[in-house]
Amino acid sequence: MLLCLLATAQAATPTRTTVAKPQLLPAEAWDRIRTGRVHVERDFIDATLAQRLRADATLLQERGLFRLDGLSRLGEAKERQGFNRGDRQTYAGGWEAKEGDSSARRLLAAKLAALRREAALALRRPSMGRAGAVADERSYNWYEPGASLRRHGDEFHEETKGPKGWLLPTRRSLTWLLYLNKEWRAEEGGALRAY
């Protein structure tokens, strides 16, 4: 289990902040994130929850509940974009859906909510501590062997979005990716590259 946190467009001050115990991430992690670097945290969730989530994703995939969802070409209908098995697939039921092991997903959601609150304190960004459609975006993704997600900007600055970029009071400024691969080895291929 691997948690990668990537910061974008940081506006926080570069001073170190004390976070109330218990911390989910060490202070050094927040220092890295605050300065726009990637932090990797191994074993962020325990092995039992990771196994439950892997089994949940497998069950949902076998039931056909993931849909092809590669990076979209803006302005073109999804059905015309030519997605194939080499693209990312996203669970179509929604994070809070009842099917599968919904209790495992709720446990993960609670831990991510605690991480979000810790981030709000550590990065001096109070709006990050609030849950909801504005504060977070979650997806449960599945990749077939050989599938990839091509290089992309995870979040664009408001000025590049035109007037629509300023409609909401906040935007994504921290991305966390939780990999559930069991005992992944580099020779299997696949990698995260962050720029």
HELIX and SHEET records of a PDB file:
HELIX    1   1 ALA A   27  ARG A   34  1                                   8    
HELIX    2   2 ALA A   47  GLU A   62  1                                  16    
HELIX    3   3 LYS A   78  ARG A   80  5                                   3    
HELIX    4   4 SER A  102  ALA A  122  1                                  21    
HELIX    5   5 PRO A  126  GLY A  129  5                                   4    
HELIX    6   6 GLU A  158  THR A  160  5                                   3    
HELIX    7   7 GLY A  162  TRP A  166  5                                   5    
HELIX    8   8 ALA A  186  GLU A  188  5                                   3    
SHEET    1   A 3 HIS A  39  ARG A  42  0                                        
SHEET    2   A 3 LEU A   2  ALA A   7 -1                                        
SHEET    3   A 3 LEU A 174  TYR A 179 -1                                        
SHEET    1   B 3 PHE A  66  LEU A  68  0                                        
SHEET    2   B 3 GLN A  89  TYR A  91 -1                                        
SHEET    3   B 3 ASN A 141  TRP A 142 -1                                        
END                                                                             
